Amino acid sequence: MQLWADSDRRGRFHTTARWWSAPFAELELEVPLAGDILEVGCGHGVLSTYLAITSHARRVVGIDIDADKILLASEAILGLRPDEADLRFEVEPSGVVPPTEGGWRSIVIADVLYLLGRERRDALLAACVDALAPGGLLVIKEVDTKPLLKARISQLQELISTKVLRITDGHALEFASSEELVATLVDLGMSTMSKRIDHGYLHPHCVVLGTKPVVSVDAAG
Ligand SMILES: C[S@@+](CC[C@H](N)C(=O)[O-])C[C@H]1O[C@@H](n2cnc3c(N)ncnc32)[C@H](O)[C@@H]1O
């Protein structure tokens, strides 16, 4: 959190709130320890930074549509020593998943899909699958639609963030269940699993994992 200590008050508030309310430590355990890792919708960069400093063999790139957040993230990591993390941030337009040579080892999307609406969400997930390396892992963290009380608390909070405080940019507010996300990844040809990571948290955090086949179904056919 010290990296964001010189950010403006809004930036400090948001990064501190993310750190304490999101299960980043649990999520980090799901991400491969080495290779090219992309975070789509990285916001102020807290999760990307955490991924990069917890394993120096990860080459992490964080992207977001919000240029102010990317600037804040880029300024914050100037506080890291060069050997402390392999990490950079870039602005990308909505729906764009930048390629990397050989494909990404893993793409992480944390609390972004609910902002997109069904059509954009499915298109973004398809673009992520395309951009993954064979055997690459898609790690999706969302708030689930159950248990109902936890889900209602998160949905109300997100409504306030996007429509009242306007902290977060997004096109729609549409919360998908973990089952819906699993079904979408299965349709995209991935092996999937999901689990709850909300023990001790107010929000119904869940993670959905999808592994891209090493040999495409067409090639195998
Ligand atoms: C709730 S924040 C989550 C930020 C970060 N992933 C985290 O866990 O702290 C949602 C982020 O998604 C970004 N976002 C919204 N629509 C997007 C899109 N189509 N492509 C990429 N990022 C998007 C917003 O700008 C915002 O920074």
PDBQT file of the ligand as one rigid body, heavy atoms in Angstrom, charges set to zero:
ROOT
HETATM    1  C1  LIG A 301     -13.742  -2.777 -10.003  1.00  0.00    +0.000 C 
HETATM    2  S1  LIG A 301     -12.357  -2.283 -10.962  1.00  0.00    +0.000 S 
HETATM    3  C2  LIG A 301     -11.265  -3.665 -10.734  1.00  0.00    +0.000 C 
HETATM    4  C3  LIG A 301      -9.830  -3.287 -10.902  1.00  0.00    +0.000 C 
HETATM    5  C4  LIG A 301      -8.815  -4.393 -10.621  1.00  0.00    +0.000 C 
HETATM    6  N1  LIG A 301      -9.018  -5.514 -11.514  1.00  0.00    +0.000 N 
HETATM    7  C5  LIG A 301      -8.873  -4.846  -9.188  1.00  0.00    +0.000 C 
HETATM    8  O1  LIG A 301      -9.248  -5.997  -8.956  1.00  0.00    +0.000 OA
HETATM    9  O2  LIG A 301      -8.574  -4.038  -8.310  1.00  0.00    +0.000 OA
HETATM   10  C6  LIG A 301     -12.927  -2.532 -12.640  1.00  0.00    +0.000 C 
HETATM   11  C7  LIG A 301     -11.967  -2.015 -13.679  1.00  0.00    +0.000 C 
HETATM   12  O3  LIG A 301     -12.388  -2.478 -14.967  1.00  0.00    +0.000 OA
HETATM   13  C8  LIG A 301     -12.093  -1.462 -15.893  1.00  0.00    +0.000 C 
HETATM   14  N2  LIG A 301     -12.890  -1.739 -17.106  1.00  0.00    +0.000 N 
HETATM   15  C9  LIG A 301     -14.206  -1.523 -17.336  1.00  0.00    +0.000 A 
HETATM   16  N3  LIG A 301     -14.536  -1.934 -18.578  1.00  0.00    +0.000 NA
HETATM   17  C10 LIG A 301     -13.398  -2.430 -19.136  1.00  0.00    +0.000 A 
HETATM   18  C11 LIG A 301     -13.072  -3.007 -20.390  1.00  0.00    +0.000 A 
HETATM   19  N4  LIG A 301     -14.001  -3.154 -21.334  1.00  0.00    +0.000 N 
HETATM   20  N5  LIG A 301     -11.816  -3.404 -20.637  1.00  0.00    +0.000 NA
HETATM   21  C12 LIG A 301     -10.855  -3.264 -19.683  1.00  0.00    +0.000 A 
HETATM   22  N6  LIG A 301     -11.094  -2.723 -18.462  1.00  0.00    +0.000 NA
HETATM   23  C13 LIG A 301     -12.342  -2.317 -18.196  1.00  0.00    +0.000 A 
HETATM   24  C14 LIG A 301     -12.438  -0.174 -15.185  1.00  0.00    +0.000 C 
HETATM   25  O4  LIG A 301     -11.809   0.937 -15.762  1.00  0.00    +0.000 OA
HETATM   26  C15 LIG A 301     -11.916  -0.498 -13.782  1.00  0.00    +0.000 C 
HETATM   27  O5  LIG A 301     -10.592  -0.060 -13.624  1.00  0.00    +0.000 OA
ENDROOT
TORSDOF 0
